[in-house]
Amino acid sequence: MSIEAAKQSLLQRIREFYGDNLLSVVFYGAHLKGGLDEIDVLVIIDEPYDPVKINRVADFIENIKEPVEEEYGHFIAFELYTREEAENFHSSFLDVAKAHEIAYDRDNYFQNLLREMLNPKKTIEYVKYISTIEYIPVDEEKREEQ
């Protein structure tokens, strides 16, 4: 069955499962360029309906991913975030930014999030935050040894 039909079924299941808690559904990756038969999807929900992330992931797999894979025969790779989780920098968003198709975006949430993450000033803040390398100028290092 076609990848487009699989994506429509996936979107429908996501919307039905999350209802008013859904913020964004974004397809991205090689399938948009006619590449792989794998469907990459980013799902962002507003509030965690279960405090344990592994339970939310298991629900997605059981209720959305597996039924669509079985019916359409396309592998689905997904990322599932709450609003709070999505607003932290994720390097995977860089893949999304390269090629994406927004299927659902309440109040332009994802578009605004992506615009903010791609802002050069904001991006450098994220890089500083996730960097674990401490820079020590050579001159200071020599002084400390003496």
Sequence and secondary structure as in RCSB ss.txt:
>XXXX:A:sequence
MSIEAAKQSLLQRIREFYGDNLLSVVFYGAHLKGGLDEIDVLVIIDEPYDPVKINRVADFIENIKEPVEEEYGHF
IAFELYTREEAENFHSSFLDVAKAHEIAYDRDNYFQNLLREMLNPKKTIEYVKYISTIEYIPVDEEKREEQ
>XXXX:A:secstr
  HHHHHHHHHHHHHHHHGGGEEEEEEESGGGGT  S EEEEEEESS SSS HHHHHHHHIIIIIHHHHHHH   
EEEEEEEHHHHTS  THHHHHHHSEEEEEEGGGHHHHHHHHHT HHHHHHHHHHH       HHHHHHHH 
